[in-house]
Amino acid sequence: MHKHSETRLFSDEQQNLWTPVEASIWTLENSTAADDPAISVMRTLWDQPRWLEAYHLYDDRGSALFEQICDLPEYYLTRTENHILEEQSESIIAAAPVDCIIELGAGSAKKTTHLLKAQQARRGGGIFAPIDVSLPGLIHSRDFVRANFPGMEFHGLHARYEEGFSNINRQLPILYVFLGSTVGNFHTSSFVRFFGQLSGAMGPDDFLLLGIDRLKDVGVLEAAYADSRHLTAEFILNAFAAINRLTGANFDLRKMAYQSGFNRELGQIEMYAAATQTQEIVFSSFNASFPWREGEKILVEISRKFDAARVQQQLRFFDLEPVGHFTDEQQWFSLLLFKKN
């Protein structure tokens, strides 16, 4: 395998920073090491109140549970966004004349299929470059794209979002795609930092397609995160099994319960693990412990809900001009298209 098969995705200078880990899948050489994940757990569990970073949810079992959640009748987000893409991808691609589609956190890239189909039909192909930390996910995406979209050149970037988009050829017209209302999992400071970094990396001919879940009836919102099969509860509590493996801690899943609800003031669903009995949580490798008292909660994940017009206005302050708004009949979910100023 050649170290540097040619691709327009990187400039000549950037090409030298990436090396293939699989055919058509690249990783950043000398990547900045992320924080030690075990230490990051400590930093948030000792905060007031205690909380976790959402990536702890996505070990192999957590990822499989989330795929099942997406198919639940109560969890409207995935099917609603998919329906909008199915109906509107031709209009989206027509409004964004680009040579390359970059998806942030692509996973299996199922929903992106509609955009790739429209891109191939209108422009005969181009580049599809998903950015994801999951190598198996990128391999699956590569094989699917090769089998179904012969006109698309695939380049997977095995990296964190910021590492990926900061190293792209700014002369290549790109549509950045960020689906699933994943942005709703960002705390407010992370939201601001993310869009500052993304906008700074975008070139003059670039676009952004952003999927957001909208404010709506509280009953609909809360039901989506408290499903009748209790899969969401299993998904949230599984994070503590992952943390036990990561840190050697002793969280006892039999002594905790899942709680969720909508915080009206902050406009977000909050998902907690609550202690049903007092536990002494011990991290023996770190000579650290704390009592997790009965009734005390740990915030595991948030899912912010958005006013679409307000997001459009906010992103103007990141030099992103709104140029399109695609939604469903009930206006439950929105895909917002922006052009870099």
C-alpha positions as CSV (number, residue, x, y, z in Angstrom):
1,M,0.0,0.0,0.0
2,H,1.5,3.3,-1.1
3,K,1.9,5.7,1.8
4,H,0.6,8.6,-0.3
5,S,-1.9,7.8,-3.0
6,E,-2.8,11.1,-4.5
7,T,-6.0,12.9,-3.4
8,R,-7.3,16.4,-3.7
9,L,-8.7,16.2,-0.2
10,F,-5.3,17.3,1.2
11,S,-2.9,20.0,-0.1
12,D,0.6,18.8,-0.9
13,E,1.8,20.0,2.5
14,Q,-1.1,18.4,4.4
15,Q,-0.8,15.1,2.5
16,N,2.5,14.4,4.3
17,L,0.7,14.6,7.7
18,W,-1.5,11.6,6.9
19,T,-0.8,7.9,6.5
20,P,-3.1,5.1,5.4
21,V,-4.3,2.6,8.1
22,E,-6.5,0.8,5.6
23,A,-7.1,1.2,1.9
24,S,-8.6,4.7,1.4
25,I,-8.6,5.4,5.2
26,W,-6.2,7.8,6.6
27,T,-4.9,8.7,10.1
28,L,-3.0,11.7,11.2
29,E,0.6,11.1,12.0
30,N,1.8,12.4,15.3
31,S,-1.8,13.1,16.3
32,T,-2.1,15.2,19.4
33,A,-2.8,12.7,22.2
34,A,-6.3,13.1,23.7
35,D,-6.5,13.5,27.5
36,D,-6.1,10.3,29.4
37,P,-9.7,9.1,29.4
38,A,-9.4,7.8,32.9
39,I,-8.3,11.2,34.2
40,S,-11.1,12.9,32.2
41,V,-13.6,10.7,34.2
42,M,-12.1,12.0,37.4
43,R,-12.3,15.6,36.4
44,T,-16.0,15.4,35.8
45,L,-17.0,13.1,38.5
46,W,-15.4,15.4,41.1
47,D,-17.2,18.4,39.7
48,Q,-20.3,19.9,41.4
49,P,-22.7,18.5,40.3
50,R,-21.1,15.3,39.0
51,W,-21.3,14.5,35.3
52,L,-19.7,12.5,32.5
53,E,-18.6,13.2,29.0
54,A,-20.9,11.6,26.5
55,Y,-18.3,9.6,24.6
56,H,-18.2,7.1,27.5
57,L,-21.6,5.9,26.2
58,Y,-20.2,4.5,23.0
59,D,-18.3,1.4,23.7
60,D,-19.2,-1.6,21.5
61,R,-22.3,-2.5,23.6
62,G,-23.3,1.2,23.9
63,S,-23.0,1.7,20.1
64,A,-25.1,-1.4,19.5
65,L,-27.8,-0.2,22.0
66,F,-27.9,3.2,20.3
67,E,-28.5,1.6,16.9
68,Q,-31.5,-0.2,18.5
69,I,-32.8,3.0,20.1
70,C,-32.8,4.7,16.7
71,D,-35.4,2.2,15.5
72,L,-37.7,2.7,18.5
73,P,-41.2,4.1,17.7
74,E,-40.7,6.8,20.5
75,Y,-37.3,7.9,19.1
76,Y,-38.5,10.1,16.2
77,L,-35.2,11.8,15.5
78,T,-33.5,9.3,13.2
79,R,-36.5,8.5,11.0
80,T,-37.6,12.1,10.8
81,E,-34.2,13.4,9.7
82,N,-33.9,10.4,7.2
83,H,-37.3,11.4,5.7
84,I,-36.2,15.0,5.2
85,L,-33.0,13.8,3.5
86,E,-34.9,11.4,1.3
87,E,-37.2,14.2,0.2
88,Q,-34.8,17.1,0.0
89,S,-31.3,15.8,-0.9
90,E,-31.6,16.9,-4.5
91,S,-32.5,20.4,-3.4
92,I,-29.7,20.5,-0.9
93,I,-27.1,19.3,-3.4
94,A,-28.4,21.8,-6.0
95,A,-28.0,24.6,-3.5
96,A,-24.4,23.5,-2.5
97,P,-22.2,23.2,-5.6
98,V,-19.3,21.3,-4.2
99,D,-16.8,18.6,-5.2
100,C,-16.6,17.0,-1.8
101,I,-18.9,15.9,1.0
102,I,-17.3,15.6,4.5
103,E,-19.4,14.0,7.2
104,L,-18.5,14.5,10.8
105,G,-19.1,11.4,12.9
106,A,-20.5,9.4,10.1
107,G,-21.0,6.1,11.8
108,S,-22.5,3.8,9.2
109,A,-23.4,6.8,7.0
110,K,-26.9,5.4,6.3
111,K,-28.6,8.7,6.1
112,T,-25.8,10.3,4.0
113,T,-26.7,7.8,1.2
114,H,-29.4,10.2,0.0
115,L,-26.9,13.1,-0.4
116,L,-24.4,10.8,-2.2
117,K,-27.1,9.6,-4.5
118,A,-28.0,13.2,-5.4
119,Q,-24.3,14.3,-5.7
120,Q,-23.6,11.4,-8.1
121,A,-26.8,12.1,-10.1
122,R,-26.1,15.9,-10.4
123,R,-22.3,16.0,-10.7
124,G,-21.3,12.4,-11.7
125,G,-19.5,11.8,-8.4
126,G,-16.8,13.6,-6.3
127,I,-15.2,12.8,-3.0
128,F,-16.9,11.5,0.1
129,A,-14.7,11.9,3.2
130,P,-16.3,10.8,6.5
131,I,-14.4,11.7,9.8
132,D,-14.9,9.3,12.6
133,V,-12.9,7.8,15.5
134,S,-14.4,4.4,14.8
135,L,-12.2,2.5,12.3
136,P,-14.8,-0.4,11.9
137,G,-17.4,2.3,11.1
138,L,-15.1,3.8,8.4
139,I,-14.4,0.4,6.9
140,H,-18.1,-0.3,6.7
141,S,-18.7,3.1,5.1
142,R,-15.9,2.5,2.6
143,D,-17.2,-0.9,1.5
144,F,-20.7,0.4,1.2
145,V,-19.7,3.4,-0.9
146,R,-17.5,1.4,-3.2
147,A,-20.3,-1.1,-3.8
148,N,-23.1,1.5,-4.4
149,F,-21.5,4.7,-5.6
150,P,-18.8,3.9,-8.2
151,G,-18.5,7.6,-9.1
152,M,-17.6,8.6,-5.6
153,E,-13.9,8.7,-4.5
154,F,-13.8,7.6,-0.8
155,H,-11.3,8.9,1.8
156,G,-12.1,8.1,5.4
157,L,-10.3,10.1,8.1
158,H,-9.7,8.2,11.3
159,A,-9.6,11.2,13.6
160,R,-11.5,13.5,15.9
161,Y,-13.6,16.1,14.2
162,E,-11.2,19.0,14.8
163,E,-8.2,17.1,13.6
164,G,-10.0,16.1,10.5
165,F,-11.5,19.3,9.3
166,S,-8.4,21.4,10.3
167,N,-6.3,19.5,7.7
168,I,-8.4,19.7,4.6
169,N,-7.5,21.5,1.4
170,R,-9.2,24.9,1.7
171,Q,-9.3,25.2,-2.1
172,L,-11.6,22.2,-2.5
173,P,-15.3,23.2,-2.4
174,I,-16.8,21.1,0.4
175,L,-20.2,20.4,2.0
176,Y,-19.7,19.6,5.7
177,V,-22.5,17.4,7.0
178,F,-23.2,17.2,10.7
179,L,-26.4,15.1,11.2
180,G,-28.4,13.5,14.0
181,S,-28.6,16.6,16.1
182,T,-25.3,15.4,17.6
183,V,-24.6,19.1,18.2
184,G,-27.3,18.8,20.9
185,N,-24.9,16.7,23.0
186,F,-22.5,19.7,23.2
187,H,-22.5,21.8,26.4
188,T,-22.8,25.5,25.5
189,S,-19.1,26.2,25.8
190,S,-18.3,23.2,23.6
191,F,-20.9,24.4,21.0
192,V,-19.2,27.8,20.7
193,R,-15.7,26.4,20.5
194,F,-16.7,23.8,17.9
195,F,-18.3,26.3,15.5
196,G,-15.4,28.7,15.9
197,Q,-12.9,25.9,14.9
198,L,-15.1,24.6,12.1
199,S,-15.7,28.1,10.6
200,G,-12.0,28.9,10.9
201,A,-11.1,25.7,8.9
202,M,-13.7,26.3,6.1
203,G,-12.7,27.6,2.7
204,P,-14.5,30.4,0.7
205,D,-16.7,27.9,-1.3
206,D,-17.7,25.7,1.6
207,F,-21.1,24.9,3.0
208,L,-22.4,23.3,6.2
209,L,-25.5,21.1,6.5
210,L,-26.5,20.9,10.2
211,G,-29.2,18.6,11.6
212,I,-31.0,19.9,14.8
213,D,-33.8,18.6,16.9
214,R,-36.4,21.3,17.5
215,L,-38.3,22.4,20.6
216,K,-41.7,20.8,20.7
217,D,-44.3,19.3,23.0
218,V,-42.6,18.2,26.2
219,G,-44.5,14.9,26.2
220,V,-43.0,13.9,22.8
221,L,-39.5,15.0,23.9
222,E,-39.6,13.1,27.1
223,A,-41.0,9.9,25.6
224,A,-38.1,9.7,23.1
225,Y,-35.7,9.3,26.0
226,A,-37.8,7.1,28.3
227,D,-38.8,4.3,25.9
228,S,-41.1,1.5,26.9
229,R,-38.4,-1.2,26.2
230,H,-36.0,0.6,28.6
231,L,-33.3,0.6,26.0
232,T,-32.3,4.2,26.8
233,A,-31.9,3.3,30.5
234,E,-29.7,0.4,29.5
235,F,-27.7,2.6,27.2
236,I,-27.1,5.3,29.9
237,L,-26.2,2.9,32.7
238,N,-23.9,0.9,30.4
239,A,-21.5,3.9,30.5
240,F,-20.7,2.9,34.1
241,A,-19.7,-0.6,33.0
242,A,-17.4,1.1,30.5
243,I,-15.9,3.3,33.2
244,N,-15.3,0.3,35.5
245,R,-13.3,-1.3,32.7
246,L,-11.4,1.9,31.9
247,T,-10.6,2.9,35.5
248,G,-10.9,-0.2,37.6
249,A,-13.8,1.5,39.5
250,N,-16.6,-0.4,41.3
251,F,-19.8,1.2,40.1
252,D,-22.6,-1.4,40.9
253,L,-25.3,-1.1,38.2
254,R,-27.7,-2.9,40.4
255,K,-27.6,0.0,42.8
256,M,-28.5,2.7,40.3
257,A,-31.5,3.8,38.2
258,Y,-32.0,5.8,35.1
259,Q,-33.9,9.2,35.3
260,S,-34.6,11.7,32.5
261,G,-36.6,14.8,31.9
262,F,-36.8,18.1,30.1
263,N,-35.1,21.1,31.6
264,R,-37.4,23.9,30.4
265,E,-35.0,26.7,31.4
266,L,-32.0,25.2,29.5
267,G,-34.1,23.7,26.7
268,Q,-32.6,20.2,27.0
269,I,-33.3,16.7,27.9
270,E,-31.1,15.6,30.8
271,M,-30.2,11.9,31.3
272,Y,-29.0,10.8,34.8
273,A,-27.9,7.8,36.7
274,A,-29.2,8.0,40.3
275,A,-28.0,6.0,43.2
276,T,-30.7,3.8,44.7
277,Q,-28.4,2.9,47.6
278,T,-25.3,4.6,48.9
279,Q,-22.1,3.2,47.4
280,E,-18.5,3.9,48.1
281,I,-17.0,4.4,44.7
282,V,-13.3,3.4,44.7
283,F,-10.7,4.1,42.1
284,S,-7.9,2.0,43.6
285,S,-5.4,2.8,40.8
286,F,-5.7,6.5,41.5
287,N,-6.0,6.2,45.3
288,A,-9.3,8.1,45.1
289,S,-12.9,7.4,46.2
290,F,-16.2,9.2,47.0
291,P,-19.5,8.2,48.6
292,W,-22.3,8.2,46.0
293,R,-25.2,8.8,48.3
294,E,-28.7,7.4,47.8
295,G,-30.7,9.8,45.6
296,E,-27.6,11.6,44.3
297,K,-27.5,11.9,40.5
298,I,-24.7,11.9,37.9
299,L,-25.5,13.7,34.6
300,V,-24.5,11.3,31.8
301,E,-25.8,13.0,28.7
302,I,-27.8,16.0,27.5
303,S,-29.7,16.5,24.3
304,R,-30.4,20.2,23.6
305,K,-33.4,21.2,21.6
306,F,-33.3,24.2,19.3
307,D,-35.2,27.1,17.9
308,A,-34.2,26.9,14.2
309,A,-34.3,30.7,13.5
310,R,-32.2,31.4,16.6
311,V,-29.5,28.9,15.5
312,Q,-29.5,30.5,12.0
313,Q,-28.9,33.9,13.7
314,Q,-26.3,32.6,16.1
315,L,-24.2,30.9,13.3
316,R,-24.1,34.2,11.4
317,F,-21.7,35.3,14.2
318,F,-19.4,32.5,13.0
319,D,-19.4,33.8,9.4
320,L,-21.9,31.1,8.4
321,E,-24.8,32.6,6.3
322,P,-28.1,30.7,6.3
323,V,-29.0,29.7,2.7
324,G,-31.6,26.9,3.2
325,H,-33.9,25.4,5.8
326,F,-35.4,21.9,5.2
327,T,-37.9,20.4,7.7
328,D,-40.7,17.9,8.0
329,E,-44.5,18.5,8.0
330,Q,-44.7,18.7,11.8
331,Q,-41.6,20.9,12.0
332,W,-40.0,18.5,14.6
333,F,-36.6,18.5,13.0
334,S,-34.6,20.8,10.8
335,L,-31.7,20.5,8.4
336,L,-30.1,24.0,8.1
337,L,-27.8,24.8,5.2
338,F,-25.1,27.5,5.6
339,K,-22.6,29.1,3.3
340,K,-19.2,30.2,4.6
341,N,-18.8,34.0,4.3
